[in-house]
């Protein structure tokens, strides 16, 4: 039943068709084609393969001299779920601070009205 649901979610007749469509539309990442600053967010509760891939991409980009950062969220952060859905506020703070650093704007927190932090 679950596989049928995934097929339906992807607009396919069945899971096998959905998987073929995903592979056709999302080819493997060519890490050597990445030349832009990159931020990798990883939750402690993510599948081991997702964590491994994120760490490997980070490592390879750094070795090539690309500005890359990885942020691994723990259960103590309350953001350890996939896509940090259990603490989006923290994930957004990390993302926006990273963007401010990349675009040389300084931490966003210093530009916020303190009344918004309550």
N, C-alpha and C positions, 0 to 999 in steps of 0.2 A: 504494500500500500504506500509506503513512504517513497519508493522509487517512482511510482505512478504520480505522486504529488510533485516531485521534482521535475518530471517531464512536463506536467501541466504548467508549473511555474515558469518554465523556460519556453512555453508555447510550442512544445513538441508533443508528438503522439505518445512517446514513451521515454524512459530514462536514457536508453542507448542513443536515441536520436538527439536528445538534449546534449549528451556528452560529446557526440561527434560535432555538433554545432559549436559548442564551447571551444573545443580543440581547434576547429577551423578558424574561428574568429579571434582566438587568443593564443597566438603562437608563443613558444617559449621565449623568455626574456633573453636578449643578447646583452649581457652585462657590459660588453665592450662598447656598446652603442650609447650607454648612459654617460653623459658628460655634465650633468647639472647637479647642483646640491641636492641631497636626498635625505629625508628623515624617515626612519623606520620605527614604527610603534608596534610593540610586541607585548601581549599579555601573558602573564605566568601560566594561565589556564589554557593557552592556545595549544593546539596539537604540536607535538614535537617536531614534525616535519616543517610546519610553518615557522616555528622559531629557528630551526636550522637554516632554512632558506633566507630568512631575514638577516641572521647573523653572517651568513656567507656573502650575501650581497653587500652588506656593510663592510666586511673585511676586504673584499675585492676592490670596492670603490676607494676605500682609504688607501690601499696599497697602490692604486693608480693615481693618487693625489687628488681625488675628487672629494669635495667637502661633503662628508656624510656623517650622520649622527644616528645613533640607535637609542631608544628609550624603552627599557623593559619595565613594565608595570607589575607590581606584586600584589598579592592579596591584601597586604597592609596598606597599599595605596588605594585600595578599593576600585582599581581599574584593571584588574587582571583578566577580564572577559574579552572575548573576540571583539575587536573594534572599540574596546574600552567602554562598551555600552553601559556598564555599571558605574561609570564615573566620567561622563562626557565633559563635565566642567573641567576636570583635571586634564583630560586629553586635549581639550581646546586650548587651555592655558599653555600647555607644552607646545602645541602646534603654532599658536600665534607668537609665542616668545621665539621659537625657531625662525619663523618668517621674519620677525623684526630683526633678528641677528643677521639672517641672510641678506636682508635688504638694508642693513646697517641703520636701523631705527632705534636701537636700544630696547630694553624690556617694556612690553606693553603695560605692565603693572604700574610703572612709574608715571604713566600718562592718564591713568584712570582716576575718575572722581572717587575719593575714598568712600563716599556714601554708597557707591555701587558694590562695595565689597562686603557689606553686611548680610 
